[in-house]
Amino acid sequence: MHVAYIRIIGPYGEKESYERGWGSLCDFLKECTLQSSATRWFGISFDDPTVTQKKRCRFYACASVPQKIKPSGAIGSLTIENGPYVVYTYRGSYKGLLRAYTYIYSKEKERLRNALSFEEYVTWSKNPSEQITKIYIPIRLNQ
């Protein structure tokens, strides 16, 4: 799957930088007429905030695009490889994602493969209890 992304560095979920990053990504998609009702929204967290200094945590705010795009300014292009993935559905505030990942990795550690984990933002709501996020964990089959 092809995605356009913008990199955000700093504490995961920091309101100002995340609003700015997602806003810039949305502006790019609209300018290039790449956003549609079929657009899917993803996040890729590269660092464990219990290990990496919070101010150095790297996050890609991503949106699916129909084909690979040419990078432009702060907007990059990435292809998320096909599975297999085990997919967990998380309901609630994004602030609880670290706890969810900790639980998931403890359950899946024997099956993990070397690929990016990512999350898909299925439902966003001003009421955090209504937010639905799918967490994709790359696994090896036949373990």
C-alpha positions in Angstrom: 0.0 0.0 0.0 1.3 3.4 -0.9 1.1 6.2 1.6 2.1 9.9 1.7 3.6 10.9 5.1 4.9 13.7 7.1 7.5 13.1 9.9 6.8 14.4 13.4 9.5 14.4 16.0 8.8 14.9 19.7 6.6 13.4 22.4 4.0 11.0 20.9 0.6 12.7 20.8 1.9 16.3 21.5 -1.1 18.3 20.4 0.5 21.3 18.7 3.0 19.3 16.6 0.5 16.6 15.7 -2.1 19.1 14.6 0.4 21.0 12.5 1.7 17.7 10.9 -1.7 16.2 10.2 -2.9 19.6 8.9 0.1 19.9 6.5 -0.5 16.3 5.2 -4.2 17.1 4.6 -3.3 20.3 2.8 -0.9 18.4 0.5 -3.5 15.8 -0.2 -6.1 18.4 -1.1 -3.7 20.4 -3.3 -2.8 17.3 -5.2 -6.4 16.0 -5.3 -5.3 12.8 -3.6 -7.8 12.8 -0.7 -11.1 11.0 -1.2 -13.7 9.0 0.8 -11.4 6.0 0.2 -8.4 7.6 1.9 -7.2 5.6 4.9 -5.2 7.2 7.8 -2.2 5.6 9.5 0.4 6.3 12.0 3.9 4.7 12.3 5.8 5.1 15.5 9.4 4.3 15.2 10.6 4.5 18.8 9.7 3.1 22.2 9.2 6.1 24.5 10.3 4.1 27.5 13.7 3.8 25.9 14.1 6.9 23.6 14.0 10.4 24.9 10.4 11.7 24.4 11.6 14.7 22.5 13.4 12.4 20.0 10.5 10.0 19.2 9.8 9.7 15.5 6.3 9.4 14.1 5.0 9.3 10.5 1.4 10.7 10.0 0.3 8.8 6.8 -2.5 8.7 4.4 -3.1 6.1 1.7 -2.7 7.3 -1.9 -3.7 5.5 -5.1 -0.1 5.4 -6.5 3.4 6.1 -5.3 3.9 9.9 -5.2 7.0 12.0 -5.7 8.2 13.5 -2.4 7.6 17.2 -2.1 9.0 19.4 0.7 8.2 17.8 4.1 5.9 15.2 2.4 7.5 11.8 1.8 6.4 8.6 0.1 6.5 5.1 1.6 5.2 1.7 0.6 3.8 -0.4 3.5 4.6 -4.0 2.7 1.9 -6.6 2.6 1.4 -9.0 5.5 1.0 -11.2 7.2 -0.1 -9.0 10.1 -2.1 -9.8 13.2 -4.6 -6.9 13.7 -5.8 -5.8 17.1 -8.7 -3.4 17.5 -8.2 -0.8 20.2 -11.1 1.4 21.4 -10.3 4.6 23.4 -8.0 7.5 23.8 -4.7 7.5 21.8 -3.0 8.1 25.2 -3.6 4.4 25.9 -1.8 3.1 22.8 1.5 2.6 24.6 -0.1 0.3 27.1 -1.9 -1.5 24.2 1.4 -2.0 22.3 3.2 -3.3 25.5 0.4 -5.9 25.9 0.4 -6.9 22.3 4.2 -7.3 22.0 4.2 -9.4 25.1 1.7 -11.7 23.5 3.2 -11.8 20.0 7.0 -11.7 20.7 7.6 -15.2 19.4 5.9 -14.5 16.1 7.3 -11.0 15.3 9.0 -10.4 12.0 11.2 -7.6 11.0 8.8 -5.1 9.4 7.0 -1.9 10.5 4.1 -2.0 13.0 1.5 0.6 12.3 -1.9 1.8 13.3 -4.9 2.7 11.3 -7.3 5.4 12.6 -10.7 3.9 11.7 -12.9 6.3 13.7 -11.8 9.6 15.1 -14.1 11.4 17.6 -13.8 14.3 20.0 -15.0 11.8 22.6 -11.9 9.6 23.0 -13.9 6.6 24.2 -15.5 6.4 20.7 -12.1 6.3 18.8 -11.3 3.1 17.1 -7.7 2.2 16.1 -6.5 -0.9 14.4 -3.0 -1.9 15.4 -1.1 -4.0 12.7 1.7 -6.2 14.0 3.9 -8.0 11.5 4.2 -11.7 12.2 5.7 -14.8 10.8 3.3 -17.6 10.0 3.9 -21.3 10.8 5.7 -20.8 14.1 
